[in-house]
């Protein structure tokens, strides 16, 4: 299920024209930080200047827009920032992600994890397993469990999108404990690996955290384009082959992560 943009929605027959014009005004003001004059706004919404001025005055009263005293140009008001902040506070990551995680798990037939970063570890905050009872070999990590950032795909997916300063500070605290023969324990090698993860958009745990388990993960971004969480597809390496990850699962995880990110306000532009 993809996020539906306004352009994709079916226009209702009973759409109130004033609301439509107000929305057009707000969208227009959102395109520039320099402000827009009355004449340009009136032309854009195809209304006389007098009618447009009354709409603008009403929006100014409720602080949805503001007018510069010198240039007389209009810009977005702080009421929108206030409402936007309230909306973001009301968004529950697990609630927003849950339907996408269930759909993904049933499509690929594997366990899906959702994690947050806590210091040098990731914390599993959600686990979704496929409904098919015939799938008996499954990943075993539980909600509330932690994992080292350098040995799991989820940690890599989050760290790859940190700023250089944040990453340097965090890596100084990572113990780089070897869990398997494949665990990356050299900090410089790990940093180079993260560059590849960032470029390709996904991370792989190639039996680096647990022998016999392979995972592929992608980050979830918020409205500020900050990686705030990550999701992974995890399963036994006999099913989670490198070929399967490359051919289908990497695209599945990136698409699902993007859909959840969009629910949190993320936009690619």
N, C-alpha and C positions, 0 to 999 in steps of 0.2 A: 504494500500500500504506500503510495507516494503522497507527499504533501501537495495539496491543491492550491495553486496560486489564484488570485482574484481573476486573472485573465482566463483561467480554465473553468471557473464556476459558471453554472447556468444562470443567466440573469433572470431574476424573478419578475413575473408580470406586474406585481404590485409594488415594484421598487419606487420609493419616494424620491422624486427628482431633486428636491433640495438636498437630501442626504448625498445623492450621487454627485452633485456639484460641490458640496462641502468636501467630500472625499477627494475630488479632483483638485481642489485648491490645496489641500494638505499635501497631496502627492507632489504637486508642482513646487511647493515651498521646500519639500524635502530634497529636491534635486540641487539646491544651491545654498551656500552659507552666506551669500551676499545680499539676500533679500530680493523681493520682486515688487515692482510698482503696480499700482491699481490698474492702469491701462492694460498691462500684459496679462494680469490675472483675469480681467473682464473678457479679454479676447480669447483666452484659453478656455474659459467656461461658457463662452458664447452668450454673455449677458450684458445688458447696459451697465455703465459704470455705477449708476445710482443703486441698482439692485445688488451689484457685486459689493458695493461699499457697505450696504446693510448686512450682507452675509459676513463680511469681514469684521464689522463692528460687533456683531453677536459673538463671533469666535474670539475676538479680543476680550470681551466681557468675561468669558469663561476661561481665559488664559490659554486657549488652544493655539492662538497666534499672538504676535506682538508687532508693534510698529516702531521703527526707528524715528526719533523726533526730528533729526536733521534731514535724512534722505527721504523720509516718509515711506520707505519700503517695508514690506511685510516679511516676517520670518516665523518659523514655528515657535510656539510658546512652551512654557515650562510645565504646563498641565500634562502634555504628552509624555514628558520625561517622568513625571510623577506616576502616571498610569502605567507606563512601561515598566517602571521599577516594581510596582505592585504586582503586575502580571508575572514578572520573572520570579518574584518571591512565592507566588502561588503555584508555580510549576514544580511538580514532584518528579524527579528524574526517574525513579523506579516505575511510577505510574505511567509516565509517558512512554517509557521504553518497553514495558511489559508486552503489549500486543505485537510489537515488532520482533521481540525475542522469541515469543512462542511461534510466530509464523516462520521465522528463520530456522528454529530447531526442528520443526516438522518438515520443512523443505529439505534440509540437509541430513536429517536423521542423526544429529549429534547434540552434545551438551553445549549450551550457550552460557557464558558468564558475563556479568557486568561488574566492574570494579571501580574503586576510587583510589587515588594515590594518597598514602599517609606516610610521610617521611621517605624512607628508602624501601618501603614495601607497598604492595597493592593489597587492598582489602576487598574480598568478594562480598558484594552486597545483594547479588541476585544470581540464582542458578535456575536454568530452565532446561528440562530434559524432554526428548521427543516422546510423543504419546504412544508410539509403536512399541508394544511389549516384547516384540521379537528381537529388539536391539538390546542385547544383554551386556556387552562390553561397553562400559561408559566411563567418563572421567569421574574422579572421586573427590575432588576438592569441594568443600562445603561453604555455605554462607557464613561469614564471620572469620573464615580462615585467611591467612596472610601468605604472601609469596614475595621473594626478593625481586627487585625490579630488573636486575641484570640477567635473571634466568628464565623469565617468562615473557611471552609475546605481549601481554597486556602492559607490563612495565615498560617495555621498549616502545610501544605505541604512544605512551604518554610522555616519556622522556624525550622522544624524538622531536617533539613540538615545543619544548622549553626554549627559553632564550639562552644564549651562550653563558650569561652570568649565572642564571638559575641552575643550569646543568652543571657547570663547574663546581658550584657550591654543594650541590647534592652528591656528585660523584665522590667528593672528598669523604663523605660519610658512609658510602656503600662498602660493605666488607668484602664483596666479590668472593663469596664462598663457592667452591666448586661442588655442585650437586650431582652432576654426571660428567662423563668424559667430554660432552659437547658444550658444557657451560663456559661462557666467555668470562674469564677472570682478569684479563688485562684491561685496565682503564682506557688506554689509548686505542686498543683494538675495539673496545666497546663503543667509544665515541665515533670511530669510523663506521662501525656497523649502524649506529643511529642515523648517520647521514643518509645511508641507503634506505633505511626505514622511512625516513621523512620524504625522500624523493619518490618512493614507490607507493606510499600511502597505506601500507600495512606492514605488520611484523610477524615473524614466524618463530615459534619455539620448537626447534628441531630436536626434541628429546633432551632439552637443556635443563629442564626442571625435574623431570621424572622419566626414567627409561620406559619406553613403550608408549609414551603419550606425546602427541604432536598437536600443536595449536596454531591458529592464525588469528590475529587481532587487528583492530582498527580503532582510532580515537574518536571520541564524541566531543564536538565543539559547542560552546554556548554562543550567545549573540555577540560577544566581544571577540569571537574567533580564538578563544582560549580552550585548550584541551582539558576538559573537566572530568572525563571518565573514559573508559574503554570497554569494548566488548570483544569476546573471542568465541571461536568455534573450537571445541576441544574433543579429542577422542583418541582411541588406540591407533598407533601408527600403522597397523595393518589395514585400517580403513582410511585414515588420514594420510594418504601417501603424498609425497611431494608433487607428483603429477596431478593428483586431484585438487590439491591446494592451488596450484598454478592455473589449472584449466577452469575451475569453477568457484572454489571456496573463497579465494581472495576477493573476487568480485562480489560474492554474496555478502561477505562481512563488511566491505567498504560501502556497499549500497545501503545496508541496514544501518550502519553507523551514520551515514549521511541523513537518512530519514529521521533518525532520533535527534540528530543535531538540528535539523530544520524545525522540529517540534520545540526545541529550546531557543529558537530565534535565530539560529545561524543562517547566514546567506553567503553564497560563494563569491558574490561580486565584491 
